[in-house]
Amino acid sequence: MIRTVGYFLGGAVIGWLVIGALCYAKWEVAGLYCALTTGAICIIPTSLSLMLALWSRERTASEQLSAIMGGMALRIGMVLGLGLTIFLAFPYFKEAGREYAYWGSLLFFYLFTLGWETFLLARPKKDAQPVASNGAGE
């Protein structure tokens, strides 16, 4: 579990740097501030969602479903809630053109962290054994 969370955080930081560089190239320093803010908004709830999904791996199917659905609601709710709260609380992000940098970087970073989390959860375990066939198709 710790290794997977470490992979997630490492990949998220690399994605954060790439998105930050793109925002800096488009909107200069304002874009970089927006990318730094939205990166933090997305990394925290996605990390919690990932840990919840990893915790549920050896549980019953109903607990796994509850963990996945709860993680999804946590991620969407926290990102949207924090994103909107920060946007409305700080007038810096509402100034000319910065709202595009803010919401654009939030969207890209959310999709990136969602994809990275999904990739890490979907990869097979090293100790998993292949399913034996019954010989009917051979």
N, C-alpha and C positions, 0 to 999 in steps of 0.2 A: 504494500500500500504506500509506504513512504517513498519508494523508488518511483512509482507512477506519479505521485504528487510532485516529486522533484522534476520528473520529465515534463510534467505540465507547466510548472513554474518556469523552467528553463526555456521551453518553447514559447510560452506567453511573453517572456521578457524579450526574446528575439523578435517575435511578432510586434511587440510594443515598439521596439527600436525601428523596425521597418515602417510601421504606420506613422510613427513620430517623424521619421525622415521624410516621408511623402507629404505629410501635413506641413512640415517646415518648408519643403520645396514649393508648395502651393500657396500657403498663407503666412509664411515666415514665422516669426517668434510667436505670434498669436496662435497659429496652427499647432506649434509644438506644445504650448500650454494646454490647449484643448485636448491634444492626444495624450498628454501625461495624465490629465484629469480623468478622461474617459477610460484609459487603460486601468487605472486603479478601481474605477467603478465596476469594470467587467471582471477583473481578475479575482476579486474577493468572493463574490457569490458563485462564480464558476468553480473555484477551488472547493468551496463548501459542498456544492452539488456533486463534484467528483468524489470527494471523500465519502459522502452519503452513498453514492452508487458503489464504491469499492467496499464499504462496510457491508452492504447487502449481498455481496457475491455468494457467500456460503449460507445464506438464509433461505427461507421458504419462498416459493414463487410469489405469494401475496405480499410478503415483506419486500421482495425485490421490486415489484410493481409500485408499491407505496413509496419506496425510496426514490425510484426514478421519477415518478409523477411529482413527488414532493420536491425533489431537486430541481425539476423543470420549473415548477411554480416559484420556488425560491429564487432561481436565477432570473427569470423574467420579471418577477415582482421587484426584486432588489435593484436590478439594473434600471428598469423604467422608473421606479420610485426615486432612487438616488439621483439618476440622471436628470429627471424633471425638477427635483428639489434643488439641486446645485445650479441648474440653469436659471431657475426663477430667483434664487437667493443672491446670485452674483451678477450684477449688471454687466460685468466685463464680457461675458459670453454673448450678450444680446447686441453688442455694438456691431457696426457695419461689416457684414460678411463673416463675422466670427461664429454666428449661429450655424452656418454651413459647415465650418470646420468642426464645431462641437458635435452636432448631430451626425455628421458624416463619419467622423472618427469613432463615435459611439457605435454606429451601425457596423462599420467594418471590424472594429475590435470585438464586438459581441459575436458576430458571425465567425470570426477567426477563432475565438476561444471556444465557441460551441463546437466547431469542426475539430479542433485539436482535442477537446475532451472526448468527443465521440470516437475519434481515432484511437485514443489511448484505452478507452473502455472496450472497443470492439476487437482489439488485437488478441490473438490466442495466447493462452498461458503456455509457458515453456514445458511444463510437466503434463500438459493435456495429451491424452492418448487419442489417436484417430479412431473414429467409429468403425467397427468391424462390419463388413458387408455379410449378407446371408448367403452369398454365392449364387443368387438367382440370376444376376445379370452377367455372370461370367461364363 
